[in-house]
Amino acid sequence: MHFYLKERLEDIRRRVLYEQYKTQRIPTWEKILLTWIVLFLFWLIVSGNSHPANLITGAVITLIISSFMRDMLTKDIRPKGSIFQKALYFLLIYTPQLAIIMMFRILESSIKVARNVILMDINPGIVKIKTDLNSDTGITVLANSITLTPGTLTLDVKKKLGETYLYVHWIDVETLNREKAGEKIKGDIEEWLKRIFW
């Protein structure tokens, strides 16, 4: 099979998968419940008050807000498992994993950037990398994670024909190969995000 035909078939397969994910949505009550859990936990952390009146007020207010905001936080979540599995995986597995991955990436990048600055070994450039994420939320979290990592800054996101590209300013361009540059910049973050977002 010619390379061009093989590439076109792969492109069509990706588009079909993308359309399948777009049609699969989690039920409305699950969206409200997941959004309520996130907002209520945020309320508890921000208020820092465990008085029963504060808990009841927070629960009611966040429930009202979550009924309006349900699609903002949950529209891009993969529709796998029950509501309890999603909540437990998010709170006990996904959030700690992301925190650990980001801590190590920030530490590693900080050391590299400090070494580059001290030795004046800087080779800046803008790199175009491809992401396999299709959802807006997943792409936003990936772009922000790249920006939080010292030495990289996401400048722009372009979506074209079902493919998404990030333009990243990299303080020390180690390779001009797009795939290798994407692996170095994204690291494990993209694979982690693909478990939650399509």
C-alpha positions in Angstrom: 0.0 0.0 0.0 1.3 3.4 -0.9 2.5 5.6 1.9 0.0 8.3 0.9 -3.0 5.9 1.1 -1.8 4.5 4.4 -1.6 8.0 5.8 -5.1 8.9 4.5 -6.6 5.7 6.0 -5.0 6.5 9.4 -6.4 10.0 9.2 -9.9 8.7 8.5 -9.6 6.2 11.4 -8.6 9.1 13.7 -11.6 11.2 12.6 -14.0 8.3 13.1 -12.7 7.7 16.6 -13.0 11.4 17.3 -16.6 11.5 16.1 -17.4 8.4 18.3 -15.9 10.1 21.4 -17.9 13.2 20.6 -21.2 11.3 20.5 -20.5 9.4 23.8 -21.4 11.6 26.7 -21.9 10.8 30.3 -25.5 11.3 31.7 -26.5 14.7 33.1 -26.9 13.6 36.7 -23.3 12.2 36.6 -22.1 15.5 35.2 -23.8 17.4 38.0 -22.5 15.0 40.7 -18.9 15.1 39.5 -19.0 18.9 39.2 -20.5 19.1 42.7 -17.8 16.9 44.2 -15.0 19.1 42.6 -16.7 22.4 43.6 -17.5 21.2 47.1 -13.9 20.0 47.7 -12.7 23.4 46.4 -15.1 25.1 48.8 -13.8 23.1 51.7 -10.1 23.9 50.9 -10.7 27.6 50.3 -13.0 28.2 53.3 -10.9 26.1 55.7 -14.0 25.9 58.0 -15.5 22.6 59.0 -18.4 24.0 61.0 -21.7 22.3 60.1 -23.4 25.5 58.9 -20.5 26.2 56.6 -20.7 22.6 55.2 -24.4 22.9 54.6 -24.1 26.3 53.0 -21.2 25.1 50.8 -23.1 22.0 49.8 -26.2 23.9 48.7 -24.3 26.7 46.9 -22.0 24.3 45.0 -25.0 22.1 44.1 -26.7 25.1 42.5 -23.6 26.2 40.7 -22.9 22.6 39.5 -26.3 22.4 37.9 -25.4 25.3 35.7 -21.7 24.5 35.2 -22.0 20.8 34.6 -20.9 20.9 31.0 -17.9 23.2 31.6 -16.0 20.7 33.7 -17.3 17.3 32.5 -18.1 17.5 28.8 -14.7 16.1 27.7 -14.4 13.3 30.3 -14.2 9.8 28.8 -17.5 7.9 29.5 -16.0 4.8 31.2 -17.2 3.2 34.4 -19.7 4.2 37.0 -19.9 7.6 38.8 -18.2 6.2 41.8 -15.3 4.7 39.8 -14.8 8.1 38.1 -14.8 10.0 41.3 -12.5 7.6 43.1 -10.1 7.3 40.2 -10.0 11.1 39.8 -9.5 11.8 43.6 -7.3 8.8 44.5 -5.4 8.0 41.4 -5.4 10.6 38.7 -4.8 13.7 40.8 -1.9 12.3 42.9 -0.3 10.9 39.7 -0.5 14.3 38.0 0.9 16.0 41.0 3.9 13.6 41.2 4.5 13.8 37.5 4.4 17.6 37.5 6.7 17.8 40.6 9.4 15.7 39.0 9.1 17.5 35.6 9.3 20.9 37.3 12.3 19.9 39.3 14.1 18.3 36.4 13.4 21.3 34.1 14.4 23.8 36.8 17.8 22.1 37.1 18.2 22.1 33.3 17.3 25.7 33.0 19.6 26.7 35.8 22.4 24.8 34.2 21.7 26.4 30.8 21.7 29.9 32.3 24.8 29.4 34.4 26.8 27.9 31.4 25.2 30.4 28.9 24.2 27.3 26.8 20.9 28.5 25.5 19.5 27.6 22.1 15.9 29.0 22.1 13.4 28.3 19.4 9.7 27.7 18.6 8.8 24.1 18.1 5.5 22.8 16.5 4.5 19.6 18.3 1.5 17.4 17.6 -0.9 16.1 20.4 -3.2 13.1 20.2 -5.7 14.8 22.5 -8.9 16.1 20.8 -10.9 17.6 23.6 -10.6 21.3 24.5 -10.2 20.6 28.2 -7.5 18.0 27.6 -5.6 20.3 25.3 -5.9 23.2 27.7 -4.5 21.2 30.6 -1.7 19.9 28.4 -0.8 23.4 27.2 -0.9 24.8 30.8 1.2 21.9 32.1 3.8 22.6 29.4 3.8 26.3 30.3 4.2 25.5 34.1 7.4 23.6 33.3 10.4 25.9 33.4 12.0 26.4 30.0 8.9 25.9 27.9 6.0 28.2 27.1 2.9 27.3 25.0 2.3 30.1 22.5 -0.5 28.9 20.4 -2.8 26.0 19.7 -4.0 25.2 16.1 -6.7 22.7 15.3 -6.9 21.6 11.6 -8.7 18.6 10.1 -9.0 16.7 13.4 -5.3 17.2 14.3 -4.1 19.5 17.0 -0.7 21.2 17.1 0.9 23.2 19.9 3.5 25.9 19.2 5.9 25.9 22.1 8.8 28.2 22.9 11.6 26.0 24.1 14.6 27.5 25.8 17.0 24.8 24.7 16.0 23.2 21.4 17.6 19.8 21.6 16.2 18.4 18.4 14.5 19.6 15.2 12.6 16.3 14.8 8.9 17.1 15.6 8.2 13.7 17.2 11.3 13.6 19.4 10.8 17.2 20.4 7.1 16.4 21.3 8.2 13.4 23.4 10.8 15.6 25.3 8.4 18.5 25.9 5.2 16.6 26.7 6.8 13.7 28.6 4.3 11.5 30.4 1.7 14.3 30.8 -0.1 13.6 27.5 -0.4 9.8 28.2 -1.8 10.6 31.6 -4.4 13.1 30.2 -5.5 10.6 27.6 -6.8 8.3 30.4 -9.3 11.0 31.3 -10.0 13.2 28.3 -10.6 12.1 24.7 
